[in-house]
Amino acid sequence: MRKIEAKKPRIFTMSFASVYPLYIKKAEKKGRTKEEVDDIIFWLTGYDEATLQKQLETEVDFQIFFDEAPEINSNVSMIKGVICGYRVEEIEDKLMQKIRYMDKLIDELAKGKSMEKILRK
């Protein structure tokens, strides 16, 4: 009997480089900056400018982007709320949860929250 594998959500295999400009566009549309988007990514993943740039250039997918993240911030459990109809703190799939954390932080940026609050300081 063949084992049927559950289909991965499409976002897992999308390149991070294809979504990154959308994060920036969303932020800039609301008067925020690319630097603030980058600060959120650095805070969440532990990447720095050089390592983020490498991930963008090699067009890794979200799975690899988060698998290779130097260190997921220890304060991610402080990120709470609803994004795309789901409570981020209740998402069971760890990769999907990390993606939604990112979405939530970018959303908070676009909604005008201070960087101090976004980065849970």
ROTI-695875 format. One record per atom (N, C-alpha, C, O, CB): residue in three letters; atom name; z, y, x. Coordinates in Angstrom, 2 decimals. Atoms other than C-alpha are relative to their C-alpha. Glycine has a CB too. Example, Ala and Ser with C-alpha at 12.3 -4.5 7.8 and 13.67 -1.06 7.14 Angstrom:
<rs>
  res  atom       c3       c2       c1
  ALA     N     0.00    -1.19     0.89
  ALA    CA     7.80    -4.50    12.30
  ALA     C     0.00     1.20     0.90
  ALA     O     0.66     1.18     1.94
  ALA    CB     1.25     0.03    -0.99
  SER     N    -0.06    -1.19    -0.82
  SER    CA     7.14    -1.06    13.67
  SER     C     0.73     1.09    -0.77
  SER     O     0.90     2.20    -0.26
  SER    CB    -1.42     0.46     0.41
</rs>
This chain:
<rs>
  res  atom       c3       c2       c1
  MET     N     0.00    -1.18     0.84
  MET    CA     0.00     0.00     0.00
  MET     C     0.00     1.25     0.88
  MET     O     0.80     1.36     1.81
  MET    CB     1.22     0.00    -0.95
  ARG     N     0.09    -1.24    -0.77
  ARG    CA    -0.98     3.40     1.36
  ARG     C     1.07     1.00    -0.41
  ARG     O     1.36     1.19    -1.59
  ARG    CB    -1.38     0.62    -0.15
  LYS     N    -1.00    -1.03     0.27
  LYS    CA     1.65     6.04     1.67
  LYS     C    -0.73     1.32    -0.26
  LYS     O    -1.57     1.74     0.54
  LYS    CB     1.03     0.14     1.20
  ILE     N     0.63    -1.27     0.33
  ILE    CA     0.60     9.25    -0.02
  ILE     C     0.90     1.11     0.53
  ILE     O     2.08     1.21     0.21
  ILE    CB    -0.23     0.15    -1.54
  GLU     N    -0.76    -1.10    -0.60
  GLU    CA     1.64    12.29     1.94
  GLU     C    -0.10     1.23    -0.87
  GLU     O    -1.18     1.59    -1.34
  GLU    CB    -0.51     0.30     1.43
  ALA     N     0.01    -1.23     0.80
  ALA    CA     2.66    15.40     0.06
  ALA     C    -0.82     1.05     0.73
  ALA     O    -0.74     1.20     1.95
  ALA    CB     1.45     0.51    -0.25
  LYS     N     0.86    -1.04    -0.59
  LYS    CA     0.19    18.20     0.61
  LYS     C     0.88     1.17     0.44
  LYS     O     1.73     1.66    -0.30
  LYS    CB    -1.09     0.47    -1.02
  LYS     N    -0.74    -1.15    -0.53
  LYS    CA     1.56    20.95     2.81
  LYS     C    -0.45     1.27    -0.71
  LYS     O    -1.62     1.42    -1.03
  LYS    CB    -0.19     0.14     1.53
  PRO     N     0.42    -1.29     0.56
  PRO    CA     1.63    24.41     1.29
  PRO     C    -0.99     0.67     0.96
  PRO     O    -0.85     0.57     2.18
  PRO    CB     1.23     0.93    -0.24
  ARG     N     1.05    -0.61    -0.79
  ARG    CA    -1.40    26.36     2.50
  ARG     C     0.53     0.97     1.05
  ARG     O    -0.02     1.07     2.15
  ARG    CB    -0.96     0.72    -0.90
  ILE     N    -0.55    -1.00    -0.93
  ILE    CA     0.75    29.05     4.14
  ILE     C     0.41    -0.64     1.33
  ILE     O     0.33     0.01     2.37
  ILE    CB     1.21     0.70    -0.64
  PHE     N    -0.43     0.67    -1.23
  PHE    CA     2.02    26.48     6.68
  PHE     C    -1.11    -0.07     1.04
  PHE     O    -0.87     0.03     2.24
  PHE    CB     0.50    -1.42    -0.31
  THR     N     1.12     0.18    -0.92
  THR    CA    -1.45    26.06     8.16
  THR     C    -0.83     1.28     0.19
  THR     O    -1.81     1.27     0.92
  THR    CB    -0.89    -1.10    -0.50
  MET     N     0.68    -1.28    -0.19
  MET    CA    -2.56    29.70     7.89
  MET     C     0.41     0.56     1.36
  MET     O     1.55     0.38     1.79
  MET    CB     0.33     1.00    -1.15
  SER     N    -0.37    -0.57    -1.29
  SER    CA    -2.69    31.52    11.20
  SER     C     0.90     1.22    -0.24
  SER     O     0.66     2.04    -1.13
  SER    CB    -1.26     0.40     0.82
  PHE     N    -0.90    -1.14     0.09
  PHE    CA     0.14    33.96    11.69
  PHE     C    -0.78     1.29     0.25
  PHE     O    -0.51     2.32    -0.37
  PHE    CB     1.17    -0.14     1.01
  ALA     N     0.80    -1.18    -0.34
  ALA    CA    -2.41    36.37    13.19
  ALA     C    -0.79     0.53    -1.21
  ALA     O    -1.11     1.71    -1.25
  ALA    CB    -0.97    -0.34     1.13
  SER     N     0.74    -0.46     1.17
  SER    CA    -4.24    36.50     9.84
  SER     C     0.91     0.72    -1.00
  SER     O     0.43     1.54    -1.79
  SER    CB    -0.69    -1.18    -0.69
  VAL     N    -0.94    -0.59     0.95
  VAL    CA    -1.10    37.53     7.92
  VAL     C     0.70     1.24     0.60
  VAL     O     1.08     2.16    -0.12
  VAL    CB     1.06    -1.03    -0.42
  TYR     N    -0.67    -1.11    -0.71
  TYR    CA     0.42    39.87    10.54
  TYR     C    -0.55     1.38    -0.37
  TYR     O     0.23     2.29    -0.64
  TYR    CB    -0.12    -0.21     1.49
  PRO     N     0.52    -1.33     0.39
  PRO    CA    -2.00    42.77     9.76
  PRO     C     0.37     0.38    -1.43
  PRO     O     0.48     1.56    -1.75
  PRO    CB    -1.51     0.03     0.16
  LEU     N    -0.38    -0.28     1.39
  LEU    CA    -1.06    42.42     6.08
  LEU     C     1.44     0.50    -0.07
  LEU     O     1.76     1.38    -0.87
  LEU    CB    -0.16    -1.27    -0.88
  TYR     N    -1.38    -0.51    -0.09
  TYR    CA     2.62    42.88     6.95
  TYR     C    -0.02     1.47     0.42
  TYR     O     0.67     2.30    -0.17
  TYR    CB     0.84    -0.85     1.02
  ILE     N     0.08    -1.37    -0.51
  ILE    CA     1.71    46.02     8.89
  ILE     C    -0.57     0.93    -1.06
  ILE     O    -0.05     2.03    -1.27
  ILE    CB    -0.87     0.05     1.28
  LYS     N     0.63    -0.81     1.05
  LYS    CA    -0.54    47.32     6.11
  LYS     C     0.99     0.31    -1.11
  LYS     O     1.07     1.44    -1.59
  LYS    CB    -1.24    -0.72    -0.57
  LYS     N    -1.00    -0.18     1.07
  LYS    CA     2.20    46.80     3.52
  LYS     C     1.04     1.03     0.41
  LYS     O     1.42     1.88    -0.39
  LYS    CB     0.68    -1.34    -0.35
  ALA     N    -1.01    -0.93    -0.50
  ALA    CA     4.71    48.67     5.67
  ALA     C    -0.56     1.43     0.12
  ALA     O     0.06     2.39    -0.31
  ALA    CB     0.53    -0.47     1.37
  GLU     N     0.59    -1.32    -0.23
  GLU    CA     2.36    51.52     6.62
  GLU     C    -0.35     0.72    -1.31
  GLU     O    -0.29     1.94    -1.41
  GLU    CB    -1.26    -0.13     0.86
  LYS     N     0.31    -0.57     1.31
  LYS    CA     1.34    52.01     2.99
  LYS     C     1.22     0.74    -0.58
  LYS     O     1.08     1.66    -1.37
  LYS    CB    -0.46    -1.10    -0.97
  LYS     N    -1.25    -0.59     0.49
  LYS    CA     4.99    52.91     2.34
  LYS     C     0.64     0.92     1.05
  LYS     O     1.82     1.25     0.97
  LYS    CB     0.98    -1.09    -0.40
  GLY     N    -0.49    -0.95    -0.98
  GLY    CA     5.31    55.20     5.36
  GLY     C     0.83    -0.60     1.13
  GLY     O     1.51     0.13     1.87
  GLY    CB     0.80     1.01    -0.68
  ARG     N    -0.73     0.65    -1.10
  ARG    CA     6.83    52.63     7.73
  ARG     C    -0.98    -0.31     1.12
  ARG     O    -2.17    -0.02     1.00
  ARG    CB     0.72    -1.31    -0.50
  THR     N     0.86     0.15    -1.18
  THR    CA     5.47    51.59    11.13
  THR     C    -0.17    -1.45     0.46
  THR     O     0.60    -2.34     0.10
  THR    CB     0.56     0.81     1.14
  LYS     N     0.24     1.30    -0.64
  LYS    CA     4.01    48.64    13.03
  LYS     C     1.19    -0.35     0.87
  LYS     O     1.58    -1.52     0.94
  LYS    CB    -1.31     0.03     0.84
  GLU     N    -1.15     0.25    -0.88
  GLU    CA     6.93    49.03    15.46
  GLU     C     1.17    -0.56    -0.80
  GLU     O     1.89    -1.44    -0.32
  GLU    CB     0.42     1.31     0.71
  GLU     N    -1.09     0.53     0.85
  GLU    CA     9.39    48.45    12.60
  GLU     C    -0.29    -1.44    -0.42
  GLU     O     0.62    -2.27    -0.46
  GLU    CB     0.19     0.89    -1.24
  VAL     N     0.39     1.38     0.33
  VAL    CA     7.45    45.34    11.54
  VAL     C     0.30    -0.90     1.20
  VAL     O     0.88    -1.98     1.05
  VAL    CB    -1.51    -0.08    -0.40
  ASP     N    -0.25     0.78    -1.21
  ASP    CA     7.58    44.10    15.14
  ASP     C     1.49    -0.20     0.23
  ASP     O     1.92    -1.29     0.59
  ASP    CB    -0.63     0.69     1.22
  ASP     N    -1.46     0.12    -0.18
  ASP    CA    11.33    44.83    15.35
  ASP     C     0.58    -1.07    -0.92
  ASP     O     1.47    -1.81    -0.53
  ASP    CB     0.69     1.36    -0.28
  ILE     N    -0.46     1.03     0.95
  ILE    CA    11.85    42.67    12.25
  ILE     C    -0.37    -1.39     0.52
  ILE     O     0.45    -2.31     0.49
  ILE    CB    -0.63     0.24    -1.42
  ILE     N     0.45     1.29    -0.53
  ILE    CA     9.80    39.84    13.78
  ILE     C     0.84    -0.39     1.22
  ILE     O     1.27    -1.54     1.34
  ILE    CB    -1.51     0.05     0.37
  PHE     N    -0.81     0.28    -1.20
  PHE    CA    11.69    40.13    17.10
  PHE     C     1.41    -0.43    -0.42
  PHE     O     1.95    -1.40     0.12
  PHE    CB     0.08     1.26     0.92
  TRP     N    -1.36     0.30     0.45
  TRP    CA    15.04    40.11    15.26
  TRP     C     0.07    -1.40    -0.61
  TRP     O     0.98    -2.17    -0.32
  TRP    CB     0.48     1.06    -1.01
  LEU     N    -0.02     1.27     0.72
  LEU    CA    14.16    37.13    13.07
  LEU     C    -0.28    -1.20     0.91
  LEU     O     0.35    -2.24     0.76
  LEU    CB    -1.01     0.02    -1.13
  THR     N     0.51     1.15    -0.74
  THR    CA    12.43    34.93    15.66
  THR     C     0.41    -0.09     1.46
  THR     O     0.35    -1.16     2.07
  THR    CB    -1.47     0.00    -0.07
  GLY     N    -0.30    -0.01    -1.44
  GLY    CA    13.56    35.97    19.13
  GLY     C    -1.21     0.24     0.87
  GLY     O    -1.08     0.31     2.09
  GLY    CB     0.63    -1.31     0.38
  TYR     N     1.18    -0.38    -0.79
  TYR    CA     9.99    36.73    20.18
  TYR     C     0.22     1.40     0.55
  TYR     O     1.02     2.17     0.02
  TYR    CB    -1.31    -0.08    -0.86
  ASP     N     0.05    -1.37    -0.49
  ASP    CA     9.43    39.82    22.30
  ASP     C    -1.46     0.43    -0.05
  ASP     O    -2.31    -0.32    -0.53
  ASP    CB     0.61     0.13     1.46
  GLU     N     1.36    -0.51     0.11
  GLU    CA     6.31    41.96    22.63
  GLU     C    -1.03    -0.94     0.63
  GLU     O    -2.07    -1.22     0.03
  GLU    CB    -0.09     1.36     0.66
  ALA     N     0.95     0.86    -0.72
  ALA    CA     4.62    39.67    25.18
  ALA     C    -0.19    -1.35    -0.70
  ALA     O    -1.31    -1.82    -0.85
  ALA    CB     0.47    -0.22     1.44
  THR     N     0.11     1.33     0.62
  THR    CA     5.42    36.37    23.44
  THR     C    -0.61     0.09    -1.40
  THR     O    -1.33    -0.81    -1.82
  THR    CB     1.38    -0.67    -0.07
  LEU     N     0.63    -0.19     1.31
  LEU    CA     4.46    37.74    20.01
  LEU     C    -1.51     0.18     0.20
  LEU     O    -2.32    -0.42    -0.52
  LEU    CB     0.61     1.24    -0.74
  GLN     N     1.42    -0.24    -0.27
  GLN    CA     1.15    38.98    21.46
  GLN     C    -0.72    -1.31     0.32
  GLN     O    -1.85    -1.52    -0.12
  GLN    CB    -0.16     0.99     1.17
  LYS     N     0.60     1.29    -0.36
  LYS    CA     0.48    35.51    22.91
  LYS     C    -0.23    -0.84    -1.27
  LYS     O    -1.28    -1.47    -1.41
  LYS    CB     0.91    -0.77     1.00
  GLN     N     0.14     0.76     1.24
  GLN    CA     1.09    33.90    19.48
  GLN     C    -1.15     0.55    -0.85
  GLN     O    -1.89    -0.20    -1.49
  GLN    CB     1.31     0.04    -0.81
  LEU     N     1.09    -0.62     0.76
  LEU    CA    -1.30    36.40    17.88
  LEU     C    -1.36    -0.35     0.62
  LEU     O    -2.31    -0.65    -0.09
  LEU    CB     0.18     1.54    -0.06
  GLU     N     1.27     0.29    -0.69
  GLU    CA    -4.00    35.82    20.51
  GLU     C    -0.43    -1.45    -0.14
  GLU     O    -1.62    -1.74    -0.26
  GLU    CB     0.12     0.34     1.47
  THR     N     0.36     1.42     0.12
  THR    CA    -3.83    32.04    20.25
  THR     C    -0.12    -0.45    -1.45
  THR     O    -0.44    -1.60    -1.73
  THR    CB     1.03    -0.86     0.72
  GLU     N     0.16     0.24     1.44
  GLU    CA    -3.86    32.28    16.45
  GLU     C     0.72    -1.26    -0.50
  GLU     O     0.14    -2.07    -1.22
  GLU    CB    -1.46    -0.09    -0.34
  VAL     N    -0.79     1.15     0.46
  VAL    CA    -1.11    29.73    15.90
  VAL     C     0.27     0.11    -1.49
  VAL     O     0.29     1.21    -2.05
  VAL    CB     1.33    -0.11     0.78
  ASP     N    -0.34    -0.03     1.42
  ASP    CA    -0.31    28.72    12.35
  ASP     C     1.50     0.26    -0.17
  ASP     O     2.25     0.29     0.81
  ASP    CB    -0.40    -1.34    -0.70
  PHE     N    -1.41    -0.31     0.26
  PHE    CA     3.02    29.49    10.68
  PHE     C     0.93    -1.11     0.48
  PHE     O     2.02    -0.83     0.98
  PHE    CB     0.22     0.24    -1.48
  GLN     N    -0.81     1.14    -0.45
  GLN    CA     4.32    25.98    11.47
  GLN     C     0.31     0.16     1.50
  GLN     O     1.47     0.10     1.91
  GLN    CB    -0.75    -1.36    -0.27
  ILE     N    -0.18    -0.14    -1.45
  ILE    CA     3.77    26.47    15.22
  ILE     C     0.74     1.29     0.33
  ILE     O     1.60     1.31     1.22
  ILE    CB    -1.36    -0.03     0.72
  PHE     N    -0.65    -1.29    -0.24
  PHE    CA     4.82    30.13    15.08
  PHE     C     1.53    -0.13    -0.08
  PHE     O     2.25     0.35     0.79
  PHE    CB    -0.50     1.06    -1.01
  PHE     N    -1.46     0.16     0.14
  PHE    CA     8.28    29.18    13.81
  PHE     C     0.55    -1.12     0.87
  PHE     O     1.69    -1.03     1.34
  PHE    CB     0.34    -0.27    -1.46
  ASP     N    -0.46     1.08    -0.89
  ASP    CA     8.50    25.91    15.80
  ASP     C     0.22     0.53     1.42
  ASP     O     1.14     0.10     2.11
  ASP    CB    -1.01    -1.16     0.02
  GLU     N    -0.08    -0.52    -1.37
  GLU    CA     7.94    27.89    19.01
  GLU     C     0.84     1.27     0.11
  GLU     O     0.99     1.82     1.20
  GLU    CB    -1.38     0.27     0.51
  ALA     N    -0.83    -1.21    -0.04
  ALA    CA    10.16    30.83    18.04
  ALA     C     1.17    -0.23     0.96
  ALA     O     1.86    -1.24     0.86
  ALA    CB     0.52     0.38    -1.43
  PRO     N    -1.07     0.18    -0.98
  PRO    CA    12.62    31.36    20.91
  PRO     C     1.37    -0.25    -0.64
  PRO     O     2.13    -1.11    -0.17
  PRO    CB     0.09     1.21     0.89
  GLU     N    -1.30     0.20     0.64
  GLU    CA    15.61    31.65    18.56
  GLU     C     0.03     0.69    -1.35
  GLU     O    -0.11     1.91    -1.43
  GLU    CB     1.13     0.51     0.90
  ILE     N    -0.14    -0.60     1.34
  ILE    CA    15.96    32.15    14.82
  ILE     C     1.37     0.69    -0.02
  ILE     O     2.38     0.10     0.37
  ILE    CB    -0.13    -1.09    -1.15
  ASN     N    -1.23    -0.79    -0.01
  ASN    CA    18.57    34.86    14.35
  ASN     C     1.13    -0.70    -0.75
  ASN     O     0.92    -1.26    -1.83
  ASN    CB    -0.26     1.38    -0.61
  SER     N    -1.15     0.69     0.61
  SER    CA    22.02    33.51    13.57
  SER     C     0.46     0.67    -1.30
  SER     O     1.25     0.09    -2.04
  SER    CB     1.16    -0.05     0.99
  ASN     N    -0.40    -0.69     1.23
  ASN    CA    22.41    36.08    10.77
  ASN     C    -0.97    -0.19    -1.16
  ASN     O    -0.88     0.53    -2.16
  ASN    CB     0.14     1.47     0.29
  VAL     N     0.96     0.19     1.10
  VAL    CA    19.55    34.76     8.62
  VAL     C     0.69    -0.38    -1.31
  VAL     O     0.16    -0.12    -2.39
  VAL    CB    -1.03    -1.07     0.38
  SER     N    -0.71     0.38     1.23
  SER    CA    22.10    33.39     6.18
  SER     C     0.44     1.23    -0.80
  SER     O     0.80     1.11    -1.97
  SER    CB     1.23    -0.86     0.35
  MET     N    -0.35    -1.24     0.70
  MET    CA    22.85    37.03     5.31
  MET     C    -1.17     0.54    -0.82
  MET     O    -1.00     1.47    -1.61
  MET    CB     0.46     1.06     0.99
  ILE     N     1.18    -0.43     0.77
  ILE    CA    19.31    37.40     3.90
  ILE     C     0.07    -0.72    -1.34
  ILE     O     0.01    -1.94    -1.42
  ILE    CB    -1.35    -0.33     0.76
  LYS     N    -0.12     0.56     1.34
  LYS    CA    19.64    36.91     0.17
  LYS     C    -0.92     0.76    -0.94
  LYS     O    -1.34     1.89    -0.66
  LYS    CB     1.47     0.06    -0.51
  GLY     N     0.81    -0.68     1.00
  GLY    CA    17.59    37.72    -2.88
  GLY     C    -1.23    -0.81    -0.36
  GLY     O    -1.43    -1.93     0.11
  GLY    CB    -0.41     1.36     0.50
  VAL     N     1.17     0.69     0.55
  VAL    CA    14.37    36.83    -4.64
  VAL     C    -1.26     0.54     0.66
  VAL     O    -1.45     1.75     0.80
  VAL    CB    -0.07     0.17    -1.54
  ILE     N     1.32    -0.35    -0.51
  ILE    CA    10.93    36.79    -3.07
  ILE     C    -0.98    -1.04    -0.54
  ILE     O    -0.72    -2.24    -0.47
  ILE    CB    -0.03     0.06     1.59
  CYS     N     1.01     0.89     0.59
  CYS    CA     7.84    35.31    -4.73
  CYS     C     0.62    -0.93    -1.06
  CYS     O     0.20    -2.08    -1.21
  CYS    CB    -0.68    -0.85     1.10
  GLY     N    -0.61     0.77     1.08
  GLY    CA    10.06    34.11    -7.58
  GLY     C     1.05    -1.02     0.43
  GLY     O     1.56    -1.76    -0.41
  GLY    CB    -1.04    -0.69    -0.74
  TYR     N    -0.99     0.97    -0.49
  TYR    CA    12.42    32.08    -5.37
  TYR     C     1.15     0.74     0.68
  TYR     O     0.94     1.75     1.35
  TYR    CB    -0.66    -1.00     0.99
  ARG     N    -1.15    -0.52    -0.74
  ARG    CA    15.93    32.83    -4.12
  ARG     C    -0.11    -0.54     1.42
  ARG     O    -0.10    -1.76     1.62
  ARG    CB     1.38    -0.40    -0.67
  VAL     N     0.22     0.46    -1.37
  VAL    CA    15.49    32.71    -0.34
  VAL     C     1.11    -0.92     0.49
  VAL     O     0.87    -1.85     1.26
  VAL    CB    -0.13     1.18     0.93
  GLU     N    -1.13     0.81    -0.48
  GLU    CA    18.94    31.25     0.19
  GLU     C     0.01    -1.42    -0.59
  GLU     O     0.77    -2.27    -0.14
  GLU    CB     1.30     0.69    -0.32
  GLU     N     0.02     1.31     0.65
  GLU    CA    18.10    28.27    -2.07
  GLU     C    -1.25    -0.83     0.34
  GLU     O    -1.38    -1.96    -0.13
  GLU    CB     0.07     0.19    -1.50
  ILE     N     1.23     0.73    -0.35
  ILE    CA    14.73    27.25    -0.58
  ILE     C     0.37    -1.16     0.93
  ILE     O     0.98    -0.95     1.98
  ILE    CB    -1.06     0.95     0.69
  GLU     N    -0.41     1.19    -0.75
  GLU    CA    15.15    23.68     0.70
  GLU     C    -0.85    -0.27     1.23
  GLU     O    -0.32    -0.67     2.27
  GLU    CB    -0.04    -1.20    -0.90
  ASP     N     0.87     0.25    -1.16
  ASP    CA    12.13    23.38     3.00
  ASP     C     0.27     1.09     1.04
  ASP     O     0.08     2.28     0.76
  ASP    CB    -1.52    -0.02    -0.42
  LYS     N    -0.43    -0.96    -1.03
  LYS    CA    13.27    25.03     6.24
  LYS     C    -1.12     0.92     0.47
  LYS     O    -0.90     2.11     0.70
  LYS    CB     0.58    -0.74     1.19
  LEU     N     1.11    -0.84    -0.41
  LEU    CA     9.82    26.25     7.26
  LEU     C    -0.33     1.03    -1.08
  LEU     O    -0.50     2.21    -0.79
  LEU    CB    -1.24    -0.86     0.32
  MET     N     0.29    -0.92     1.11
  MET    CA     9.13    27.75     3.84
  MET     C     1.09     1.07    -0.07
  MET     O     0.80     2.24    -0.33
  MET    CB    -0.10    -0.76    -1.35
  GLN     N    -1.11    -0.96     0.04
  GLN    CA    12.57    29.39     3.96
  GLN     C    -0.18     1.07     1.09
  GLN     O     0.03     2.26     0.83
  GLN    CB     1.35    -0.74     0.19
  LYS     N     0.21    -0.97    -1.09
  LYS    CA    11.79    31.03     7.33
  LYS     C    -1.15     0.96    -0.34
  LYS     O    -1.06     2.16    -0.08
  LYS    CB    -0.30    -0.73     1.34
  ILE     N     1.14    -0.85     0.40
  ILE    CA     8.44    32.29     6.00
  ILE     C     0.46     1.00    -1.05
  ILE     O     0.10     2.18    -1.00
  ILE    CB    -1.17    -0.87    -0.54
  ARG     N    -0.49    -0.88     1.07
  ARG    CA    10.16    33.71     2.93
  ARG     C     1.02     1.01     0.52
  ARG     O     1.10     2.13     0.01
  ARG    CB     0.62    -0.82    -1.13
  TYR     N    -0.89    -0.98    -0.64
  TYR    CA    12.86    35.32     5.10
  TYR     C    -0.84     1.15     0.53
  TYR     O    -0.53     2.32     0.32
  TYR    CB     0.84    -0.66     1.15
  MET     N     0.88    -1.02    -0.56
  MET    CA    10.06    37.14     6.89
  MET     C    -0.56     0.88    -1.12
  MET     O    -0.53     2.11    -1.02
  MET    CB    -1.15    -0.65     0.81
  ASP     N     0.54    -0.75     1.14
  ASP    CA     8.46    38.14     3.57
  ASP     C     1.05     0.94    -0.58
  ASP     O     0.75     2.10    -0.88
  ASP    CB    -0.51    -0.97    -1.09
  LYS     N    -1.10    -0.79     0.58
  LYS    CA    11.82    39.38     2.27
  LYS     C     0.32     1.21     0.86
  LYS     O     0.50     2.32     0.35
  LYS    CB     1.26    -0.88    -0.18
  LEU     N    -0.31    -1.11    -0.90
  LEU    CA    12.51    41.51     5.34
  LEU     C    -1.11     1.06    -0.02
  LEU     O    -0.82     2.25    -0.03
  LEU    CB     0.20    -0.52     1.44
  ILE     N     1.13    -0.94     0.06
  ILE    CA     9.02    43.07     5.26
  ILE     C     0.02     0.73    -1.34
  ILE     O    -0.27     1.93    -1.40
  ILE    CB    -1.35    -0.75     0.19
  ASP     N    -0.11    -0.60     1.33
  ASP    CA     9.49    43.69     1.53
  ASP     C     1.09     1.08    -0.01
  ASP     O     0.88     2.17    -0.55
  ASP    CB     0.32    -1.09    -1.05
  GLU     N    -1.09    -0.97    -0.06
  GLU    CA    12.81    45.45     2.19
  GLU     C    -0.45     1.24     0.78
  GLU     O    -0.10     2.36     0.41
  GLU    CB     1.26    -0.62     0.65
  LEU     N     0.53    -1.11    -0.79
  LEU    CA    11.07    47.60     4.82
  LEU     C    -0.89     0.88    -0.88
  LEU     O    -0.76     2.10    -0.90
  LEU    CB    -0.80    -0.53     1.24
  ALA     N     0.94    -0.74     0.86
  ALA    CA     8.33    48.57     2.36
  ALA     C     0.73     0.71    -1.14
  ALA     O     0.23     1.70    -1.67
  ALA    CB    -1.04    -0.96    -0.57
  LYS     N    -0.76    -0.63     1.09
  LYS    CA    10.98    49.41    -0.25
  LYS     C     0.91     1.12     0.50
  LYS     O     1.66     1.71    -0.28
  LYS    CB     0.83    -1.05    -0.73
  GLY     N    -0.73    -1.15    -0.52
  GLY    CA    12.53    51.96     2.08
  GLY     C     1.40    -0.26     0.52
  GLY     O     2.12     0.69     0.85
  GLY    CB     0.08     0.99    -1.02
  LYS     N    -1.33     0.29    -0.55
  LYS    CA    15.66    50.15     3.23
  LYS     C     0.08     0.43     1.46
  LYS     O    -0.92     0.41     2.17
  LYS    CB     0.33    -1.50    -0.14
  SER     N    -0.17    -0.40    -1.40
  SER    CA    17.09    51.35     6.53
  SER     C    -0.10    -1.24     0.89
  SER     O     0.26    -2.35     0.48
  SER    CB     1.35     0.74     0.23
  MET     N     0.12     1.13    -0.96
  MET    CA    16.40    49.19     9.59
  MET     C     1.37    -0.64     0.23
  MET     O     1.47    -1.85     0.40
  MET    CB    -0.61     0.49     1.36
  GLU     N    -1.35     0.53    -0.22
  GLU    CA    20.15    48.82    10.05
  GLU     C     0.35    -1.03    -1.08
  GLU     O     0.90    -2.09    -0.78
  GLU    CB     1.05     1.15    -0.01
  LYS     N    -0.27     0.94     1.09
  LYS    CA    20.44    47.16     6.63
  LYS     C    -0.93    -1.22     0.06
  LYS     O    -0.50    -2.35    -0.16
  LYS    CB    -0.15     0.70    -1.36
  ILE     N     0.97     1.09    -0.06
  ILE    CA    17.26    45.11     7.05
  ILE     C     0.43    -1.02     1.08
  ILE     O     0.35    -2.23     0.87
  ILE    CB    -1.43     0.56     0.30
  LEU     N    -0.38     0.88    -1.12
  LEU    CA    18.51    43.72    10.40
  LEU     C     1.46    -0.46    -0.10
  LEU     O     2.03    -0.98     0.86
  LEU    CB    -0.22     0.72     1.33
  ARG     N    -1.34     0.51     0.31
  ARG    CA    21.89    42.95     8.81
  ARG     C     1.04     0.38     1.06
  ARG     O     1.79    -0.46     1.56
  ARG    CB    -0.05    -1.52    -0.14
  LYS     N    -0.95    -0.47    -1.01
  LYS    CA    23.90    45.11    11.23
  LYS     C     1.28     0.49    -0.63
  LYS     O     2.19     0.93     0.07
  LYS    CB    -0.63     1.10     0.85
</rs>
